[in-house]
Amino acid sequence: MSRDSLDVYVRGQAVGTLTEEAGQYVFTYLPDVADENQVSLLMPVRAQSYVWSRLHPFFQMNLPEGVKKEIMIRHLGPHADVSDFGLLALTGANTIGRVQVVPRGTTPEAATRADMAELLASADSRGNLLRLLETGVAEGVSGVMPKALMQSGGKATTWTEDFILKTGFDLPGLAVNEYLCLEVARHTGLEVPGARLSDDGHVLAVQRFDRTADGQKLAVEDYCALKGLDAVNKYKGSLEDLASLTATYIPRHALKENARRLFTLLLLNYAVHNQDAHLKNFALLYTNADDVRLAPVYDILSGTVYPKYETAIPALTLKGKRVWASGALLLTYGGARLGLSKTDMGEAIERVTVAIHRVAPTVSELADKYPAFREPAKRMLDAWARGLENIKPDAKPGKTRPAPLRQQAGMSEASPRVARRGANPYVNPDGAFSHKSR
């Protein structure tokens, strides 16, 4: 006996049904669905059903985790269906990408609307975000850090696109940390969504990249789903997997440019010591199979600056190893796996190096603005300095002396800084240093 089926939509058009039958999950396309309306790159349009012994990896991709899932269970009660299938029925209408999944016979609804400008300017942005999470239990955004999909409301002034709001709890300055790492990525020339910090520094608003300027919904698939893995296995992968999947799904005419972008992003993760760069933190973006490309940078932060992650190592293996000082291995990988020249890779190393030096003063500025971030900021600059050594071709653990980034930014213990007055220009979305002006 099967449960009630779910209807699957792509860009607002019904394309198929998903059912659970005798312990198996079955997705079937409706007749005459256009090829460009495929649900997943792993599931092109065909008459035969796609049958899995567990929920298909694509449909698992955006299921709620962590705090979001706990809130849902608390709201729904102990007898609610919080299986993957049940969670998908509850959250599938509002998720990342262009696919919506809803109970049979219902219509996809719009995402929660909220006044983002007011939330970011409030004295308790984290509390307000949590209250938003409490009321928006039917939104699907994966990840353990609390997140909520929302749209800019009536009082939002400069923000007219869709955003994701994020906050953290036990890691001080986590939102500031990610904001700064996104700034480094932006300075490398990578595609980075617009980002803004709340006035109290507890919430980060990141522009959604799965929407075009005219509101068209774009398809998004992370590398965990593309590898056919359950979300819980997001750490069971390698940089070689990233290269292989990139070559499989990105068209040949765009492969070289996307390989350069992927290599730069990998260098960036090593340079900022992003220990959580697992398979779900890389994704492809597309409207059809002919324009698949690497998604913009997202979910990147310097995790090892926090004592509980101080000894953490990279999330994915490279040639079977997980070590930070991997400059030589990265160069071999870039040439053999991504087909890049020494010039390509040398330029990428230079861009990452310059970007970190450019953003280092902003680390100090935000440490002045947000006192809780001051100690993590010092450790961040130290981690970045080590990271720049780690990506050099001759990198050797403990054998080099990192550049004194903390001292250069005026944050050494011997050189206390006087707090600056006035607003930080990088935080103001309309300022000369905002993403809009770049």
C-alpha positions as CSV (number, residue, x, y, z in Angstrom):
1,M,0.0,0.0,0.0
2,S,1.4,3.4,-0.9
3,R,1.1,6.8,0.8
4,D,-0.6,9.7,-0.8
5,S,1.6,10.8,-3.7
6,L,3.3,14.2,-4.1
7,D,3.0,16.4,-7.2
8,V,6.3,17.7,-8.6
9,Y,6.5,21.1,-10.3
10,V,9.2,22.8,-12.4
11,R,8.9,26.6,-12.7
12,G,5.2,26.3,-11.7
13,Q,4.3,23.6,-14.2
14,A,3.4,20.1,-13.1
15,V,5.9,17.6,-14.4
16,G,5.5,14.4,-12.4
17,T,4.5,12.5,-9.3
18,L,6.5,11.0,-6.4
19,T,5.2,8.1,-4.4
20,E,6.5,5.8,-1.7
21,E,5.5,2.2,-2.5
22,A,6.5,-0.9,-0.5
23,G,9.6,0.7,0.8
24,Q,10.7,2.2,-2.5
25,Y,10.4,5.7,-3.8
26,V,9.1,6.2,-7.3
27,F,9.2,9.3,-9.4
28,T,7.4,9.3,-12.8
29,Y,7.2,12.1,-15.3
30,L,3.8,13.1,-16.8
31,P,3.3,12.6,-20.5
32,D,4.8,15.3,-22.9
33,V,7.1,17.1,-20.4
34,A,9.6,19.2,-22.3
35,D,13.3,18.1,-21.9
36,E,14.3,21.4,-20.4
37,N,11.8,20.8,-17.6
38,Q,13.8,17.9,-16.2
39,V,13.7,17.7,-12.4
40,S,17.4,16.7,-12.1
41,L,20.4,16.2,-14.3
42,L,20.4,12.6,-12.9
43,M,16.8,12.2,-14.0
44,P,16.3,13.4,-17.6
45,V,12.8,13.2,-19.0
46,R,11.7,9.7,-19.9
47,A,8.7,7.4,-19.8
48,Q,10.2,4.9,-17.4
49,S,9.9,5.7,-13.7
50,Y,13.0,6.4,-11.5
51,V,12.9,4.0,-8.6
52,W,15.2,4.3,-5.5
53,S,15.3,2.2,-2.3
54,R,15.5,5.5,-0.5
55,L,14.3,9.0,-1.3
56,H,16.0,10.2,-4.4
57,P,19.1,12.3,-3.6
58,F,17.8,15.3,-5.5
59,F,14.6,15.3,-3.3
60,Q,16.7,15.0,-0.2
61,M,18.9,18.0,-1.2
62,N,17.0,20.7,0.6
63,L,15.3,18.8,3.5
64,P,15.6,20.7,6.8
65,E,18.3,19.8,9.2
66,G,19.4,20.8,12.7
67,V,17.5,23.7,14.4
68,K,15.0,23.9,11.6
69,K,14.1,20.3,11.8
70,E,13.8,20.5,15.6
71,I,11.5,23.5,15.4
72,M,9.3,21.6,12.9
73,I,9.1,18.6,15.2
74,R,8.2,20.8,18.2
75,H,5.4,22.5,16.2
76,L,4.0,19.4,14.6
77,G,4.0,17.2,17.6
78,P,5.3,13.7,18.4
79,H,3.0,11.9,16.0
80,A,3.8,13.9,13.0
81,D,5.5,12.3,10.0
82,V,9.0,13.6,10.0
83,S,10.4,10.9,7.7
84,D,12.2,12.3,4.6
85,F,9.0,11.8,2.6
86,G,6.9,13.6,5.3
87,L,9.3,16.5,5.5
88,L,9.4,16.8,1.8
89,A,5.6,17.1,1.7
90,L,5.8,19.8,4.3
91,T,8.7,21.9,3.0
92,G,8.9,21.1,-0.7
93,A,6.8,24.0,-1.9
94,N,9.4,26.6,-0.7
95,T,13.0,25.6,-1.4
96,I,16.1,26.5,-3.3
97,G,15.9,26.1,-7.1
98,R,13.0,25.8,-9.5
99,V,11.5,22.5,-8.3
100,Q,8.5,22.4,-5.9
101,V,7.0,19.4,-4.3
102,V,3.5,19.5,-2.8
103,P,0.9,17.0,-1.5
104,R,-1.3,15.6,-4.3
105,G,-3.9,18.1,-5.5
106,T,-2.5,21.2,-3.7
107,T,-1.0,24.3,-5.3
108,P,2.6,25.5,-4.6
109,E,2.5,28.6,-2.4
110,A,4.8,31.5,-2.2
111,A,7.6,31.8,0.3
112,T,7.2,33.6,3.6
113,R,7.3,37.4,3.3
114,A,9.0,39.5,5.9
115,D,10.3,43.0,6.4
116,M,14.0,42.2,5.9
117,A,15.2,45.8,6.4
118,E,13.5,46.0,9.8
119,L,14.9,42.7,10.9
120,L,18.5,43.6,10.0
121,A,18.2,46.9,11.8
122,S,16.6,45.5,14.9
123,A,18.4,45.3,18.3
124,D,17.8,41.5,18.4
125,S,18.1,40.3,14.8
126,R,18.9,36.7,15.9
127,G,15.8,36.6,18.1
128,N,13.7,38.0,15.2
129,L,15.1,35.5,12.8
130,L,14.3,32.6,15.2
131,R,10.7,33.9,15.5
132,L,10.6,33.9,11.7
133,L,11.8,30.3,11.7
134,E,9.1,29.4,14.3
135,T,6.4,30.8,12.0
136,G,7.8,29.6,8.7
137,V,8.0,25.9,9.4
138,A,7.2,24.9,5.8
139,E,10.3,26.2,4.2
140,G,13.0,23.8,3.0
141,V,16.6,25.0,3.3
142,S,19.2,22.4,4.2
143,G,22.0,23.1,6.7
144,V,22.5,22.9,10.4
145,M,23.0,26.7,10.9
146,P,19.5,28.3,11.3
147,K,18.3,29.6,8.0
148,A,15.0,31.0,6.6
149,L,14.0,31.7,3.0
150,M,12.3,35.1,2.7
151,Q,11.4,37.9,0.3
152,S,12.0,41.5,0.9
153,G,8.9,43.1,2.3
154,G,7.3,46.5,2.1
155,K,9.8,48.4,4.2
156,A,12.9,47.0,2.5
157,T,14.5,49.9,0.7
158,T,17.5,48.9,-1.2
159,W,16.8,45.1,-1.4
160,T,14.4,44.0,-4.0
161,E,15.7,40.5,-4.7
162,D,15.2,37.3,-2.6
163,F,17.5,36.6,0.3
164,I,18.6,33.9,2.7
165,L,19.0,35.0,6.3
166,K,21.4,33.1,8.5
167,T,22.6,33.3,12.1
168,G,24.6,31.2,14.6
169,F,24.6,30.5,18.3
170,D,27.7,29.1,20.1
171,L,30.3,30.4,17.6
172,P,30.8,34.1,18.2
173,G,30.8,36.3,15.2
174,L,29.8,33.5,12.8
175,A,27.7,35.8,10.6
176,V,30.6,38.3,10.4
177,N,33.0,35.5,9.7
178,E,31.0,34.3,6.6
179,Y,30.5,37.9,5.4
180,L,34.3,38.4,5.4
181,C,35.0,35.2,3.6
182,L,32.4,36.1,0.9
183,E,34.2,39.4,0.6
184,V,37.5,37.6,0.0
185,A,35.8,35.5,-2.6
186,R,34.3,38.6,-4.3
187,H,37.8,40.1,-4.5
188,T,39.2,37.0,-6.3
189,G,36.7,37.6,-9.1
190,L,34.5,34.7,-8.3
191,E,30.7,35.1,-8.7
192,V,29.4,35.9,-5.2
193,P,25.8,36.8,-4.1
194,G,25.2,40.1,-2.5
195,A,25.6,40.0,1.3
196,R,24.7,42.3,4.1
197,L,25.1,42.1,7.9
198,S,22.5,43.0,10.4
199,D,23.3,46.1,12.5
200,D,24.1,44.0,15.5
201,G,26.2,41.5,13.5
202,H,24.2,38.4,14.4
203,V,22.5,37.8,11.1
204,L,23.8,37.6,7.5
205,A,21.5,38.2,4.6
206,V,22.7,36.6,1.4
207,Q,21.1,37.2,-2.0
208,R,19.6,34.1,-3.5
209,F,21.4,33.1,-6.7
210,D,18.6,30.8,-7.9
211,R,16.6,33.7,-9.3
212,T,17.4,35.9,-12.3
213,A,16.8,39.7,-12.3
214,D,13.5,39.2,-14.0
215,G,12.4,36.6,-11.4
216,Q,13.0,33.4,-13.5
217,K,13.7,30.4,-11.3
218,L,17.0,28.6,-11.9
219,A,17.8,24.9,-11.3
220,V,20.3,24.1,-8.5
221,E,21.9,20.8,-7.8
222,D,24.6,20.3,-5.2
223,Y,27.5,17.8,-5.8
224,C,26.3,15.5,-3.0
225,A,23.0,14.9,-4.9
226,L,24.8,14.7,-8.2
227,K,27.1,11.9,-6.8
228,G,23.9,10.0,-5.8
229,L,24.6,10.3,-2.1
230,D,22.2,10.8,0.8
231,A,22.7,14.2,2.5
232,V,24.2,12.6,5.6
233,N,27.1,11.3,3.4
234,K,28.2,14.8,2.3
235,Y,31.7,14.3,3.7
236,K,32.2,11.1,1.8
237,G,33.8,12.6,-1.3
238,S,36.9,14.0,-2.7
239,L,38.2,16.9,-4.8
240,E,38.5,14.3,-7.6
241,D,34.7,13.8,-7.4
242,L,34.2,17.5,-7.9
243,A,36.4,17.5,-11.0
244,S,34.7,14.4,-12.4
245,L,31.1,15.7,-11.9
246,T,32.1,19.1,-13.3
247,A,33.4,17.4,-16.5
248,T,30.3,15.2,-16.7
249,Y,27.6,17.9,-16.5
250,I,29.2,21.2,-17.7
251,P,29.1,21.5,-21.5
252,R,32.5,21.3,-23.2
253,H,32.4,24.9,-24.5
254,A,32.1,26.2,-20.9
255,L,34.3,23.6,-19.1
256,K,37.6,25.5,-19.1
257,E,36.2,28.7,-17.6
258,N,34.3,26.7,-14.9
259,A,37.4,24.6,-14.2
260,R,39.2,27.9,-13.5
261,R,36.4,29.0,-11.2
262,L,36.4,25.6,-9.3
263,F,40.2,25.7,-8.9
264,T,40.0,29.3,-7.5
265,L,37.2,28.3,-5.1
266,L,39.2,25.3,-3.9
267,L,42.3,27.5,-3.3
268,L,40.1,29.9,-1.4
269,N,38.7,27.2,0.9
270,Y,42.3,26.1,1.8
271,A,43.4,29.7,2.2
272,V,40.7,30.7,4.6
273,H,40.7,27.3,6.4
274,N,37.1,26.5,5.5
275,Q,37.0,23.0,7.1
276,D,33.4,22.5,6.2
277,A,33.6,22.6,2.4
278,H,31.8,19.3,1.9
279,L,29.9,18.1,-1.2
280,K,26.8,20.0,-0.4
281,N,28.7,23.3,-0.5
282,F,29.4,23.0,-4.2
283,A,26.6,23.2,-6.7
284,L,25.7,23.6,-10.4
285,L,23.2,26.1,-11.7
286,Y,21.3,26.0,-15.0
287,T,18.2,26.6,-17.0
288,N,18.8,23.6,-19.3
289,A,21.5,21.0,-20.0
290,D,23.3,23.4,-22.4
291,D,24.1,26.1,-19.9
292,V,25.1,24.2,-16.8
293,R,27.7,26.1,-14.8
294,L,29.2,26.3,-11.4
295,A,27.0,28.1,-8.9
296,P,28.2,31.2,-7.1
297,V,30.1,30.9,-3.9
298,Y,28.0,30.2,-0.8
299,D,28.4,28.7,2.8
300,I,32.1,29.6,3.2
301,L,33.7,30.6,6.5
302,S,36.9,30.2,8.5
303,G,35.9,27.4,10.7
304,T,39.2,26.7,12.4
305,V,39.3,30.1,14.1
306,Y,36.9,28.6,16.8
307,P,38.5,26.4,19.5
308,K,36.1,23.5,18.9
309,Y,37.3,23.3,15.3
310,E,40.9,24.4,15.7
311,T,42.3,21.0,14.7
312,A,39.8,20.3,12.0
313,I,41.1,19.2,8.6
314,P,39.6,19.7,5.1
315,A,36.2,18.1,4.6
316,L,37.1,16.4,1.3
317,T,40.1,14.3,0.4
318,L,42.7,15.2,-2.2
319,K,44.7,12.2,-3.5
320,G,43.4,10.4,-0.5
321,K,44.7,13.0,2.0
322,R,43.1,15.7,4.1
323,V,45.8,18.2,5.0
324,W,45.9,22.0,4.8
325,A,49.4,22.3,3.3
326,S,48.4,21.0,-0.1
327,G,49.8,23.5,-2.5
328,A,51.8,21.0,-4.6
329,L,48.9,18.5,-4.6
330,L,46.5,21.3,-5.7
331,L,48.7,22.2,-8.6
332,T,49.0,18.6,-9.7
333,Y,45.2,18.3,-9.4
334,G,44.5,21.4,-11.3
335,G,46.7,20.2,-14.2
336,A,45.7,16.6,-14.3
337,R,42.0,16.7,-13.3
338,L,40.9,20.2,-14.4
339,G,43.2,20.6,-17.5
340,L,44.5,24.0,-16.3
341,S,47.9,25.4,-17.3
342,K,50.5,26.6,-14.9
343,T,49.6,30.1,-15.9
344,D,46.0,29.6,-15.0
345,M,46.8,28.2,-11.6
346,G,49.5,30.8,-10.9
347,E,47.0,33.6,-11.6
348,A,44.4,31.9,-9.3
349,I,46.9,31.8,-6.5
350,E,47.8,35.4,-7.0
351,R,44.1,36.5,-7.0
352,V,43.4,34.7,-3.8
353,T,46.5,36.1,-2.1
354,V,45.7,39.7,-3.2
355,A,42.1,39.3,-2.1
356,I,43.0,38.2,1.4
357,H,45.4,41.1,1.8
358,R,42.7,43.5,0.6
359,V,40.1,42.2,3.0
360,A,42.4,41.9,6.1
361,P,41.9,45.5,7.1
362,T,38.1,45.0,7.1
363,V,38.5,42.1,9.5
364,S,40.0,44.7,11.9
365,E,37.3,47.2,11.2
366,L,34.5,44.7,12.0
367,A,36.3,43.5,15.1
368,D,36.0,47.1,16.3
369,K,32.4,47.3,15.4
370,Y,31.4,43.9,16.9
371,P,33.4,43.3,20.2
372,A,32.3,39.6,20.3
373,F,34.1,39.0,17.1
374,R,37.4,40.5,18.2
375,E,39.1,37.3,19.4
376,P,37.9,35.2,16.4
377,A,39.1,38.1,14.2
378,K,42.6,37.7,15.5
379,R,42.6,34.0,14.9
380,M,41.0,34.5,11.5
381,L,43.9,36.7,10.4
382,D,46.4,34.1,11.7
383,A,44.5,31.3,9.9
384,W,44.5,33.3,6.7
385,A,48.2,33.9,7.0
386,R,48.8,30.1,7.4
387,G,46.4,29.4,4.6
388,L,48.3,31.6,2.1
389,E,51.4,29.5,2.9
390,N,49.3,26.3,2.5
391,I,48.4,27.0,-1.1
392,K,52.0,27.8,-2.3
393,P,53.6,25.1,-4.5
394,D,56.3,24.5,-1.9
395,A,53.9,24.3,1.1
396,K,55.2,22.1,3.9
397,P,53.4,21.8,7.3
398,G,55.2,23.8,10.0
399,K,58.1,24.6,7.7
400,T,57.2,28.2,6.7
401,R,56.6,31.5,8.5
402,P,53.2,33.0,7.7
403,A,53.0,36.6,6.8
404,P,52.1,38.8,9.9
405,L,48.5,39.6,8.7
406,R,47.4,40.3,12.2
407,Q,50.1,42.9,12.7
408,Q,49.6,44.4,9.3
409,A,45.9,44.9,10.2
410,G,46.8,46.5,13.5
411,M,45.4,43.7,15.7
412,S,48.6,42.4,17.4
413,E,48.7,42.4,21.1
414,A,51.6,44.8,21.1
415,S,49.7,47.3,19.0
416,P,46.2,47.8,20.4
417,R,43.9,49.7,18.0
418,V,41.7,52.6,18.7
419,A,38.1,51.9,17.6
420,R,37.1,53.7,14.5
421,R,34.1,55.9,14.4
422,G,31.4,55.9,11.8
423,A,29.8,53.1,9.8
424,N,31.8,50.4,8.1
425,P,31.6,51.1,4.3
426,Y,31.6,47.4,3.5
427,V,28.4,46.8,5.5
428,N,26.4,49.6,3.9
429,P,24.7,48.1,0.8
430,D,24.6,51.4,-0.9
431,G,28.2,52.4,0.0
432,A,31.2,52.8,-2.3
433,F,32.5,49.5,-1.2
434,S,29.4,47.4,-1.4
435,H,28.8,44.6,-3.9
436,K,26.6,46.9,-6.0
437,S,29.5,49.2,-6.9
438,R,31.7,46.4,-8.0
